[in-house]
Amino acid sequence: MKTHPVIIALVTFLIFFTARPAAAQKDPVKYGKIELSELEMTSYDKDTTAHAVILVDYGTSSFNYSDHSGFQLQFSRTVRIKIFHKEGFDNASAMIPLYHSADDKEKLADLKGCTYNLVDGEVVKDKLTNDAIFTEKFTKNWNHVKFTMPSVREGSVIEYSYKIVSDFLFNLQSWYFQYEIPVCWSEYRVTIPEYFYYNRSMYGYESLDINENSARQEQFSYIVRPDRAISNANTQQGSVQVLANYWRMAAKDVPAFKEEDFMTSSENYVTKIEFELSSIKFPDQIPKSFTQTWESIDDMLNKEDQFGGQLTKKEFVKDLADAINIQYQSPQEKAQAAFDLVKNTITWNGMNDILATNNIRKAFNDKTGNVADINLILIALLKGVGIEAYPVILSTRDHGMIHPSHPTVSKFNYLVAQVKINDKTYLMDATEKYSPAGLVPFRCLNLKGRVIKPEGSDWVNITPAYSHKQIIVNDMTITPEGLITGKQSVQADGYAALDMRKEIYAENTPEAYIEKIKKQDPEITIQSFEIKNLDSLNNPITRLYIMDLENQVTIAGDLIYLNPMLKYGMSENPLKLEKRNYPVDFGYPIDETYILKLTIPEGYIIEEKPENAIINLPGNGGKFIYDVTLLGNLLQIMSKYTITQTLFTEDQYNIIKEYFNHIVQKHNQQIVLKKAL
């Protein structure tokens, strides 16, 4: 990306800016002023299960002006955390993100930290040292400064403070009021001169205790220079009263954000505020707008050399395209061939981006690249064989949600290909070597993406073309001694098949994969195995075992107690929260079937068995069937549950939670066999 235009706009402004301090308001924290009561705390009364609590988190953002750099943002933050238990030690590590461009970077200043411990009634201090601070590259434009506080133990109070000075006025710091541990007090104060206009966006479910906005007069001194003057002003000095917008936002006793299964990034749901630069209006200058539209983003990406510009460089794929056109006739065959060639030639380096790292020809020659490199090559090759294809940009599930009402390119971090064949549209991602052509990785299933075309870009739904489907069939015999022996077949399709193939290939060979399973579960003795369709990616994969199972039954006199789900039931509800303030997002449909065909020993009868059950989710959102059938000495159990509605709102949480409760209840019921008299 090019340097943000706000930097260029600012260098012509004439005011040397030194604001008077804001009207006196007591800061909620002073670095180094630790209270004895904080060290003596043994728990947090609002959440006695918390392993740590943020006592206070205080930040300010304001503007200053340097004659050398022009306007700058200055962000200051002080954090104080109480550690109760060793499970809270992770909170002694911190990360500070810093933005940089090719020409400039944000500067970290005045970083200091200290750990306080109460030892024999005395406060012992251990300061953060420079050798505990390091910087690592995160993405092309972001570095992370990381550190871990010293001498942390149960009962410690840790505190750190820092400043960030930034020339990137579009990067007014966001503020989080909520974290994975409770927060006693969180406060953010922001002062913005009237020349700058920012949109504010509030997220999350916790309300603020203070949300004040006021205007105040700030005193500025300035020097007018002939080379920067807007009119024919002579060199002079003076002062000016400037109106500034002031915000004070604070929240008290914010509960910890509790993550749970079936959710996208917590970034979508935690309570926070974000700022977006809208416009700048200096005295006697034409306003400069920075509010983007989706159309302007589309145009920018189409002109960007590392995006749209890469799709004009088709010569390096010409020979490949010609070979595909000679060998295959139908568009489907050509698309499959292009997809297979790219995914089997280039290895994904694990990096997400919507821009090519350098140029896609180099990535192809190097046989490695980021997600944009790989899928832009795929698009170029598809176009080369005469198939309509375009890039689709999106945000992965762990990166945050795209809001169509907030045009911004920074929220996107991933790129896939949209392919149109015979009026049908498919999404393809060639980063996954073991997936069929139309399967979009689970990480991409985040509601919406934007297809970028030279004309007519638009939103597309990122919907899965496959489900997570698995069928387990156990054909077993139980002996009077309690040994279970027989055959098992596990057939996986869609996302379940991708997971199984990745697990197998992670061990290099099927034999190594089986050895890993044996080591992980000594109760299973695998006599022989077979894996079908391992490399036939458009078909389900099947894993077949001849095996023995031990320790699955309890024998008490002439009774045998057995859970017919064996080791394959849902033992506990994945949804455990009393209340959930965010949706239940499965991503893809789920279809799980388990069948047990159990031959019971001669001379035994069924003394007790579970009742049949059928549970339906409202609106055909899913269905659970549990069926028990007895034919002579053959007992058959069938458990099948489906999730067809992939997204449930927070208001439906108790419904889907109760659905899983029913499954867990049935999966934990036993069969009792009794020796006949």
PAFILO-24197 format. One line per field, with one value per residue (C-alpha): residue number from 1; residue in three letters; x, y, z. Coordinates in steps of 0.5 Angstrom, whole numbers, plus 500, padded with zeros to 3 digits. Example, Ala and Ser with C-alpha at 12.3 -4.5 7.8 and 13.67 -1.06 7.14 Angstrom:
<rs>
num <- [1, 2] .
residu <- [Ala, Ser] .
east <- [525, 527] .
north <- [491, 498] .
up <- [516, 514] .
</rs>
This chain:
<rs>
num <- [1, 2, 3, 4, 5, 6, 7, 8, 9, 10, 11, 12, 13, 14, 15, 16, 17, 18, 19, 20, 21, 22, 23, 24, 25, 26, 27, 28, 29, 30, 31, 32, 33, 34, 35, 36, 37, 38, 39, 40, 41, 42, 43, 44, 45, 46, 47, 48, 49, 50, 51, 52, 53, 54, 55, 56, 57, 58, 59, 60, 61, 62, 63, 64, 65, 66, 67, 68, 69, 70, 71, 72, 73, 74, 75, 76, 77, 78, 79, 80, 81, 82, 83, 84, 85, 86, 87, 88, 89, 90, 91, 92, 93, 94, 95, 96, 97, 98, 99, 100, 101, 102, 103, 104, 105, 106, 107, 108, 109, 110, 111, 112, 113, 114, 115, 116, 117, 118, 119, 120, 121, 122, 123, 124, 125, 126, 127, 128, 129, 130, 131, 132, 133, 134, 135, 136, 137, 138, 139, 140, 141, 142, 143, 144, 145, 146, 147, 148, 149, 150, 151, 152, 153, 154, 155, 156, 157, 158, 159, 160, 161, 162, 163, 164, 165, 166, 167, 168, 169, 170, 171, 172, 173, 174, 175, 176, 177, 178, 179, 180, 181, 182, 183, 184, 185, 186, 187, 188, 189, 190, 191, 192, 193, 194, 195, 196, 197, 198, 199, 200, 201, 202, 203, 204, 205, 206, 207, 208, 209, 210, 211, 212, 213, 214, 215, 216, 217, 218, 219, 220, 221, 222, 223, 224, 225, 226, 227, 228, 229, 230, 231, 232, 233, 234, 235, 236, 237, 238, 239, 240, 241, 242, 243, 244, 245, 246, 247, 248, 249, 250, 251, 252, 253, 254, 255, 256, 257, 258, 259, 260, 261, 262, 263, 264, 265, 266, 267, 268, 269, 270, 271, 272, 273, 274, 275, 276, 277, 278, 279, 280, 281, 282, 283, 284, 285, 286, 287, 288, 289, 290, 291, 292, 293, 294, 295, 296, 297, 298, 299, 300, 301, 302, 303, 304, 305, 306, 307, 308, 309, 310, 311, 312, 313, 314, 315, 316, 317, 318, 319, 320, 321, 322, 323, 324, 325, 326, 327, 328, 329, 330, 331, 332, 333, 334, 335, 336, 337, 338, 339, 340, 341, 342, 343, 344, 345, 346, 347, 348, 349, 350, 351, 352, 353, 354, 355, 356, 357, 358, 359, 360, 361, 362, 363, 364, 365, 366, 367, 368, 369, 370, 371, 372, 373, 374, 375, 376, 377, 378, 379, 380, 381, 382, 383, 384, 385, 386, 387, 388, 389, 390, 391, 392, 393, 394, 395, 396, 397, 398, 399, 400, 401, 402, 403, 404, 405, 406, 407, 408, 409, 410, 411, 412, 413, 414, 415, 416, 417, 418, 419, 420, 421, 422, 423, 424, 425, 426, 427, 428, 429, 430, 431, 432, 433, 434, 435, 436, 437, 438, 439, 440, 441, 442, 443, 444, 445, 446, 447, 448, 449, 450, 451, 452, 453, 454, 455, 456, 457, 458, 459, 460, 461, 462, 463, 464, 465, 466, 467, 468, 469, 470, 471, 472, 473, 474, 475, 476, 477, 478, 479, 480, 481, 482, 483, 484, 485, 486, 487, 488, 489, 490, 491, 492, 493, 494, 495, 496, 497, 498, 499, 500, 501, 502, 503, 504, 505, 506, 507, 508, 509, 510, 511, 512, 513, 514, 515, 516, 517, 518, 519, 520, 521, 522, 523, 524, 525, 526, 527, 528, 529, 530, 531, 532, 533, 534, 535, 536, 537, 538, 539, 540, 541, 542, 543, 544, 545, 546, 547, 548, 549, 550, 551, 552, 553, 554, 555, 556, 557, 558, 559, 560, 561, 562, 563, 564, 565, 566, 567, 568, 569, 570, 571, 572, 573, 574, 575, 576, 577, 578, 579, 580, 581, 582, 583, 584, 585, 586, 587, 588, 589, 590, 591, 592, 593, 594, 595, 596, 597, 598, 599, 600, 601, 602, 603, 604, 605, 606, 607, 608, 609, 610, 611, 612, 613, 614, 615, 616, 617, 618, 619, 620, 621, 622, 623, 624, 625, 626, 627, 628, 629, 630, 631, 632, 633, 634, 635, 636, 637, 638, 639, 640, 641, 642, 643, 644, 645, 646, 647, 648, 649, 650, 651, 652, 653, 654, 655, 656, 657, 658, 659, 660, 661, 662, 663, 664, 665, 666, 667, 668, 669, 670, 671, 672, 673, 674, 675, 676, 677] .
residu <- [Met, Lys, Thr, His, Pro, Val, Ile, Ile, Ala, Leu, Val, Thr, Phe, Leu, Ile, Phe, Phe, Thr, Ala, Arg, Pro, Ala, Ala, Ala, Gln, Lys, Asp, Pro, Val, Lys, Tyr, Gly, Lys, Ile, Glu, Leu, Ser, Glu, Leu, Glu, Met, Thr, Ser, Tyr, Asp, Lys, Asp, Thr, Thr, Ala, His, Ala, Val, Ile, Leu, Val, Asp, Tyr, Gly, Thr, Ser, Ser, Phe, Asn, Tyr, Ser, Asp, His, Ser, Gly, Phe, Gln, Leu, Gln, Phe, Ser, Arg, Thr, Val, Arg, Ile, Lys, Ile, Phe, His, Lys, Glu, Gly, Phe, Asp, Asn, Ala, Ser, Ala, Met, Ile, Pro, Leu, Tyr, His, Ser, Ala, Asp, Asp, Lys, Glu, Lys, Leu, Ala, Asp, Leu, Lys, Gly, Cys, Thr, Tyr, Asn, Leu, Val, Asp, Gly, Glu, Val, Val, Lys, Asp, Lys, Leu, Thr, Asn, Asp, Ala, Ile, Phe, Thr, Glu, Lys, Phe, Thr, Lys, Asn, Trp, Asn, His, Val, Lys, Phe, Thr, Met, Pro, Ser, Val, Arg, Glu, Gly, Ser, Val, Ile, Glu, Tyr, Ser, Tyr, Lys, Ile, Val, Ser, Asp, Phe, Leu, Phe, Asn, Leu, Gln, Ser, Trp, Tyr, Phe, Gln, Tyr, Glu, Ile, Pro, Val, Cys, Trp, Ser, Glu, Tyr, Arg, Val, Thr, Ile, Pro, Glu, Tyr, Phe, Tyr, Tyr, Asn, Arg, Ser, Met, Tyr, Gly, Tyr, Glu, Ser, Leu, Asp, Ile, Asn, Glu, Asn, Ser, Ala, Arg, Gln, Glu, Gln, Phe, Ser, Tyr, Ile, Val, Arg, Pro, Asp, Arg, Ala, Ile, Ser, Asn, Ala, Asn, Thr, Gln, Gln, Gly, Ser, Val, Gln, Val, Leu, Ala, Asn, Tyr, Trp, Arg, Met, Ala, Ala, Lys, Asp, Val, Pro, Ala, Phe, Lys, Glu, Glu, Asp, Phe, Met, Thr, Ser, Ser, Glu, Asn, Tyr, Val, Thr, Lys, Ile, Glu, Phe, Glu, Leu, Ser, Ser, Ile, Lys, Phe, Pro, Asp, Gln, Ile, Pro, Lys, Ser, Phe, Thr, Gln, Thr, Trp, Glu, Ser, Ile, Asp, Asp, Met, Leu, Asn, Lys, Glu, Asp, Gln, Phe, Gly, Gly, Gln, Leu, Thr, Lys, Lys, Glu, Phe, Val, Lys, Asp, Leu, Ala, Asp, Ala, Ile, Asn, Ile, Gln, Tyr, Gln, Ser, Pro, Gln, Glu, Lys, Ala, Gln, Ala, Ala, Phe, Asp, Leu, Val, Lys, Asn, Thr, Ile, Thr, Trp, Asn, Gly, Met, Asn, Asp, Ile, Leu, Ala, Thr, Asn, Asn, Ile, Arg, Lys, Ala, Phe, Asn, Asp, Lys, Thr, Gly, Asn, Val, Ala, Asp, Ile, Asn, Leu, Ile, Leu, Ile, Ala, Leu, Leu, Lys, Gly, Val, Gly, Ile, Glu, Ala, Tyr, Pro, Val, Ile, Leu, Ser, Thr, Arg, Asp, His, Gly, Met, Ile, His, Pro, Ser, His, Pro, Thr, Val, Ser, Lys, Phe, Asn, Tyr, Leu, Val, Ala, Gln, Val, Lys, Ile, Asn, Asp, Lys, Thr, Tyr, Leu, Met, Asp, Ala, Thr, Glu, Lys, Tyr, Ser, Pro, Ala, Gly, Leu, Val, Pro, Phe, Arg, Cys, Leu, Asn, Leu, Lys, Gly, Arg, Val, Ile, Lys, Pro, Glu, Gly, Ser, Asp, Trp, Val, Asn, Ile, Thr, Pro, Ala, Tyr, Ser, His, Lys, Gln, Ile, Ile, Val, Asn, Asp, Met, Thr, Ile, Thr, Pro, Glu, Gly, Leu, Ile, Thr, Gly, Lys, Gln, Ser, Val, Gln, Ala, Asp, Gly, Tyr, Ala, Ala, Leu, Asp, Met, Arg, Lys, Glu, Ile, Tyr, Ala, Glu, Asn, Thr, Pro, Glu, Ala, Tyr, Ile, Glu, Lys, Ile, Lys, Lys, Gln, Asp, Pro, Glu, Ile, Thr, Ile, Gln, Ser, Phe, Glu, Ile, Lys, Asn, Leu, Asp, Ser, Leu, Asn, Asn, Pro, Ile, Thr, Arg, Leu, Tyr, Ile, Met, Asp, Leu, Glu, Asn, Gln, Val, Thr, Ile, Ala, Gly, Asp, Leu, Ile, Tyr, Leu, Asn, Pro, Met, Leu, Lys, Tyr, Gly, Met, Ser, Glu, Asn, Pro, Leu, Lys, Leu, Glu, Lys, Arg, Asn, Tyr, Pro, Val, Asp, Phe, Gly, Tyr, Pro, Ile, Asp, Glu, Thr, Tyr, Ile, Leu, Lys, Leu, Thr, Ile, Pro, Glu, Gly, Tyr, Ile, Ile, Glu, Glu, Lys, Pro, Glu, Asn, Ala, Ile, Ile, Asn, Leu, Pro, Gly, Asn, Gly, Gly, Lys, Phe, Ile, Tyr, Asp, Val, Thr, Leu, Leu, Gly, Asn, Leu, Leu, Gln, Ile, Met, Ser, Lys, Tyr, Thr, Ile, Thr, Gln, Thr, Leu, Phe, Thr, Glu, Asp, Gln, Tyr, Asn, Ile, Ile, Lys, Glu, Tyr, Phe, Asn, His, Ile, Val, Gln, Lys, His, Asn, Gln, Gln, Ile, Val, Leu, Lys, Lys, Ala, Leu] .
east <- [500, 502, 504, 497, 496, 494, 502, 503, 497, 500, 506, 504, 500, 503, 501, 506, 502, 503, 496, 495, 493, 486, 482, 484, 481, 484, 487, 485, 492, 499, 505, 508, 503, 501, 496, 497, 490, 492, 497, 493, 487, 486, 480, 476, 469, 465, 468, 471, 473, 478, 485, 487, 484, 486, 485, 486, 487, 488, 489, 490, 490, 492, 495, 502, 506, 513, 517, 520, 514, 508, 502, 503, 498, 501, 498, 499, 497, 498, 496, 496, 494, 493, 495, 491, 493, 499, 493, 493, 501, 500, 497, 504, 506, 504, 504, 504, 503, 507, 505, 510, 510, 516, 518, 516, 514, 511, 515, 515, 517, 518, 516, 517, 514, 515, 512, 510, 510, 509, 514, 514, 510, 515, 513, 519, 520, 523, 523, 522, 529, 531, 533, 526, 523, 524, 520, 518, 515, 507, 505, 508, 506, 506, 511, 509, 513, 513, 515, 514, 514, 519, 518, 511, 508, 501, 499, 503, 501, 504, 504, 507, 506, 508, 507, 507, 508, 505, 505, 500, 494, 489, 491, 488, 488, 482, 481, 479, 474, 474, 479, 479, 480, 475, 477, 475, 476, 478, 478, 480, 481, 481, 482, 482, 483, 477, 481, 481, 474, 474, 468, 467, 465, 463, 462, 460, 455, 457, 455, 460, 459, 462, 461, 462, 463, 465, 468, 473, 478, 485, 491, 496, 502, 504, 509, 508, 513, 513, 514, 508, 504, 497, 497, 502, 503, 509, 513, 510, 508, 502, 497, 490, 484, 482, 476, 478, 473, 474, 471, 472, 469, 470, 467, 467, 467, 467, 466, 471, 469, 468, 470, 466, 466, 463, 465, 469, 474, 473, 474, 467, 464, 468, 467, 471, 471, 475, 476, 476, 479, 474, 476, 481, 480, 485, 484, 483, 484, 480, 477, 481, 476, 479, 472, 473, 467, 467, 468, 474, 477, 475, 478, 485, 485, 484, 490, 495, 501, 501, 493, 490, 497, 499, 493, 496, 502, 499, 505, 509, 502, 501, 505, 501, 495, 496, 498, 491, 487, 490, 489, 482, 476, 470, 471, 470, 476, 480, 478, 480, 487, 489, 487, 491, 497, 497, 496, 501, 506, 506, 507, 503, 508, 502, 502, 495, 494, 490, 497, 502, 509, 513, 510, 506, 511, 517, 512, 511, 518, 520, 514, 512, 508, 502, 495, 495, 500, 497, 490, 492, 496, 490, 486, 491, 491, 484, 483, 489, 484, 478, 475, 472, 475, 476, 479, 475, 477, 475, 477, 478, 474, 480, 481, 474, 468, 467, 461, 459, 457, 464, 468, 476, 481, 485, 479, 481, 486, 485, 484, 480, 478, 471, 470, 464, 463, 456, 452, 455, 459, 464, 470, 477, 483, 489, 493, 490, 493, 488, 481, 477, 476, 470, 471, 473, 477, 474, 478, 474, 467, 466, 459, 461, 467, 468, 469, 474, 472, 475, 467, 461, 465, 460, 459, 458, 456, 462, 457, 460, 459, 460, 458, 462, 460, 462, 459, 462, 460, 462, 461, 463, 462, 462, 465, 463, 469, 468, 473, 470, 472, 470, 471, 470, 469, 470, 467, 469, 466, 467, 471, 471, 475, 480, 481, 483, 487, 491, 492, 494, 499, 502, 505, 508, 505, 498, 503, 505, 498, 496, 502, 500, 493, 496, 500, 495, 490, 492, 485, 485, 489, 489, 490, 490, 487, 486, 485, 481, 481, 486, 488, 481, 480, 473, 470, 469, 475, 474, 478, 477, 480, 480, 481, 480, 477, 479, 476, 469, 465, 464, 462, 458, 456, 452, 451, 455, 454, 456, 456, 454, 457, 464, 469, 465, 460, 459, 461, 460, 456, 461, 456, 457, 456, 450, 449, 452, 452, 454, 452, 453, 457, 458, 461, 459, 453, 454, 452, 455, 452, 454, 452, 454, 452, 453, 453, 451, 454, 450, 446, 445, 439, 438, 436, 436, 437, 436, 429, 429, 429, 428, 429, 428, 431, 426, 426, 429, 435, 438, 435, 438, 435, 437, 434, 435, 433, 434, 434, 435, 442, 444, 443, 443, 444, 444, 445, 445, 445, 445, 446, 443, 442, 450, 448, 444, 443, 445, 437, 437, 443, 439, 435, 442, 445, 439, 439, 446, 444, 439, 445, 450, 444, 443, 450, 452, 446, 448, 446, 445, 446, 444, 446, 440, 438] .
north <- [500, 507, 512, 515, 522, 525, 525, 529, 534, 536, 538, 545, 547, 553, 552, 551, 547, 547, 546, 548, 542, 540, 542, 539, 532, 527, 521, 515, 512, 514, 510, 507, 509, 502, 501, 496, 494, 492, 487, 484, 482, 475, 475, 480, 480, 481, 475, 470, 465, 470, 468, 476, 482, 489, 494, 500, 501, 508, 512, 518, 520, 528, 532, 535, 539, 538, 543, 537, 532, 537, 534, 528, 523, 522, 516, 514, 508, 506, 499, 495, 488, 484, 476, 472, 465, 461, 461, 468, 469, 469, 476, 478, 478, 484, 486, 493, 494, 499, 501, 503, 504, 504, 512, 512, 508, 509, 511, 507, 512, 511, 504, 502, 497, 494, 488, 489, 483, 483, 480, 479, 485, 489, 491, 489, 492, 488, 493, 491, 491, 492, 485, 483, 487, 485, 486, 482, 483, 481, 483, 488, 494, 492, 490, 487, 490, 484, 483, 479, 482, 480, 476, 474, 470, 469, 475, 480, 487, 488, 495, 498, 504, 507, 512, 512, 518, 517, 521, 516, 521, 515, 511, 514, 509, 504, 502, 496, 496, 489, 483, 475, 477, 482, 490, 494, 501, 502, 510, 513, 520, 523, 530, 532, 539, 542, 541, 533, 529, 522, 517, 513, 506, 503, 495, 490, 489, 492, 499, 505, 508, 515, 517, 525, 529, 537, 542, 547, 552, 550, 556, 555, 559, 559, 561, 563, 562, 564, 558, 555, 561, 560, 567, 573, 573, 576, 572, 573, 570, 570, 565, 563, 560, 553, 549, 542, 536, 532, 525, 522, 514, 510, 503, 500, 493, 490, 482, 478, 476, 468, 465, 459, 454, 456, 463, 467, 472, 475, 482, 482, 482, 485, 492, 497, 504, 505, 511, 513, 519, 522, 529, 535, 542, 547, 555, 557, 551, 546, 540, 534, 528, 521, 517, 512, 509, 501, 504, 508, 502, 497, 503, 503, 495, 495, 500, 497, 494, 488, 487, 488, 490, 483, 480, 484, 480, 473, 472, 467, 463, 462, 456, 453, 455, 452, 446, 445, 447, 442, 436, 438, 440, 442, 448, 444, 440, 446, 449, 443, 442, 449, 449, 442, 445, 451, 448, 442, 447, 453, 452, 457, 460, 461, 468, 472, 478, 481, 484, 480, 480, 482, 479, 473, 470, 470, 467, 461, 460, 460, 455, 459, 465, 468, 467, 473, 470, 463, 465, 471, 466, 461, 467, 469, 461, 461, 467, 464, 458, 462, 462, 468, 469, 475, 476, 476, 479, 477, 477, 470, 468, 470, 477, 480, 481, 486, 491, 493, 500, 501, 502, 500, 496, 495, 490, 485, 480, 474, 473, 467, 466, 467, 462, 462, 456, 455, 460, 457, 461, 457, 460, 457, 457, 453, 454, 447, 442, 436, 440, 439, 445, 448, 447, 454, 453, 454, 460, 463, 462, 469, 471, 476, 478, 483, 481, 486, 487, 492, 494, 492, 490, 487, 483, 476, 471, 466, 460, 453, 448, 442, 440, 437, 430, 423, 416, 412, 404, 399, 392, 389, 383, 383, 377, 375, 377, 384, 385, 388, 386, 387, 392, 400, 404, 412, 415, 423, 428, 435, 439, 432, 429, 435, 434, 427, 428, 433, 429, 423, 427, 431, 424, 423, 416, 412, 407, 413, 416, 409, 408, 415, 413, 407, 411, 416, 411, 404, 402, 401, 395, 395, 389, 391, 398, 400, 407, 408, 415, 418, 422, 422, 429, 429, 423, 421, 418, 412, 409, 401, 398, 391, 392, 390, 395, 394, 398, 399, 395, 394, 387, 386, 379, 377, 384, 387, 395, 398, 405, 403, 410, 407, 412, 416, 420, 427, 427, 434, 440, 445, 450, 452, 459, 461, 467, 468, 475, 473, 468, 461, 460, 453, 456, 450, 445, 439, 431, 426, 419, 413, 406, 400, 393, 389, 382, 380, 374, 367, 367, 374, 378, 386, 388, 395, 400, 407, 410, 412, 420, 425, 432, 438, 445, 450, 452, 446, 448, 441, 434, 429, 422, 416, 409, 403, 396, 389, 383, 377, 377, 383, 390, 396, 403, 409, 416, 422, 429, 435, 442, 445, 452, 455, 461, 462, 469, 470, 470, 463, 460, 457, 453, 450, 449, 445, 441, 439, 437, 432, 429, 429, 426, 420, 419, 418, 413, 405, 398, 393, 386, 380, 373, 369, 364] .
up <- [500, 499, 505, 507, 504, 511, 512, 506, 508, 514, 512, 510, 516, 520, 527, 532, 537, 544, 548, 555, 560, 560, 565, 572, 573, 578, 574, 577, 577, 579, 576, 582, 588, 590, 595, 601, 600, 593, 595, 601, 596, 596, 591, 587, 590, 584, 581, 586, 580, 577, 577, 576, 575, 572, 578, 573, 566, 564, 558, 554, 547, 545, 539, 540, 534, 533, 528, 525, 524, 524, 528, 532, 536, 543, 547, 554, 558, 565, 567, 574, 575, 581, 580, 585, 582, 578, 573, 572, 571, 563, 565, 567, 559, 555, 548, 545, 537, 533, 526, 521, 513, 509, 511, 518, 524, 531, 537, 543, 549, 557, 557, 565, 569, 576, 580, 587, 592, 600, 603, 611, 611, 607, 599, 595, 588, 582, 576, 568, 565, 558, 557, 558, 552, 545, 538, 533, 526, 526, 519, 513, 517, 524, 529, 536, 542, 548, 555, 561, 568, 573, 579, 579, 584, 587, 590, 586, 583, 577, 573, 567, 563, 556, 551, 543, 539, 532, 525, 523, 525, 522, 527, 533, 539, 540, 547, 550, 556, 557, 557, 559, 566, 570, 570, 576, 573, 565, 563, 556, 555, 548, 546, 539, 536, 532, 525, 526, 525, 527, 527, 533, 533, 540, 540, 545, 550, 557, 558, 560, 567, 564, 557, 557, 551, 551, 548, 551, 549, 548, 548, 542, 540, 533, 528, 521, 516, 509, 506, 510, 509, 506, 504, 504, 511, 514, 519, 526, 532, 536, 540, 538, 542, 538, 540, 542, 543, 549, 551, 557, 557, 563, 565, 572, 574, 567, 567, 564, 557, 557, 550, 549, 543, 536, 536, 531, 534, 541, 537, 535, 542, 547, 549, 546, 542, 535, 532, 524, 521, 517, 515, 516, 516, 517, 517, 510, 507, 503, 507, 506, 507, 509, 509, 505, 500, 498, 491, 493, 496, 490, 485, 490, 490, 482, 481, 487, 484, 489, 488, 481, 478, 479, 475, 469, 469, 465, 461, 466, 466, 459, 458, 463, 461, 454, 457, 461, 454, 450, 455, 458, 454, 459, 464, 470, 468, 466, 473, 477, 473, 475, 482, 483, 479, 484, 490, 489, 486, 491, 499, 503, 508, 513, 512, 511, 507, 501, 498, 494, 498, 492, 485, 484, 478, 484, 489, 483, 482, 489, 490, 496, 498, 502, 501, 496, 492, 492, 490, 485, 481, 481, 479, 473, 471, 471, 467, 462, 461, 459, 466, 469, 476, 481, 488, 494, 500, 507, 514, 517, 523, 528, 525, 526, 523, 516, 517, 510, 514, 515, 509, 511, 507, 514, 516, 511, 511, 507, 499, 495, 488, 486, 480, 475, 471, 467, 471, 477, 482, 487, 492, 491, 496, 494, 500, 503, 499, 502, 500, 494, 489, 492, 500, 503, 509, 516, 518, 512, 514, 517, 513, 508, 503, 497, 490, 487, 479, 475, 475, 479, 485, 490, 497, 497, 502, 505, 505, 506, 500, 504, 511, 517, 516, 519, 520, 525, 525, 530, 529, 535, 539, 547, 551, 558, 560, 558, 552, 546, 539, 532, 526, 526, 520, 520, 514, 513, 508, 507, 513, 517, 511, 510, 518, 517, 511, 515, 521, 517, 512, 519, 521, 513, 513, 514, 518, 523, 524, 526, 531, 534, 535, 539, 543, 545, 547, 550, 551, 543, 540, 532, 529, 522, 518, 511, 509, 503, 498, 502, 495, 492, 495, 491, 495, 502, 506, 510, 515, 517, 523, 526, 533, 541, 546, 553, 560, 556, 561, 568, 571, 577, 579, 573, 570, 565, 565, 558, 555, 548, 545, 547, 547, 541, 545, 547, 554, 556, 553, 549, 552, 559, 560, 564, 559, 552, 550, 543, 537, 537, 530, 528, 521, 517, 518, 522, 521, 526, 526, 530, 529, 534, 532, 538, 539, 546, 549, 549, 555, 557, 556, 556, 563, 561, 555, 554, 551, 544, 543, 538, 539, 534, 534, 532, 525, 522, 525, 527, 529, 534, 534, 538, 537, 540, 537, 539, 534, 538, 541, 536, 539, 535, 537, 532, 535, 529, 530, 525, 525, 519, 522, 522, 526, 532, 536, 543, 544, 542, 546, 551, 546, 543, 550, 552, 545, 547, 554, 551, 547, 553, 557, 552, 550, 558, 559, 560, 557, 563, 560, 565, 565, 564, 569] .
</rs>
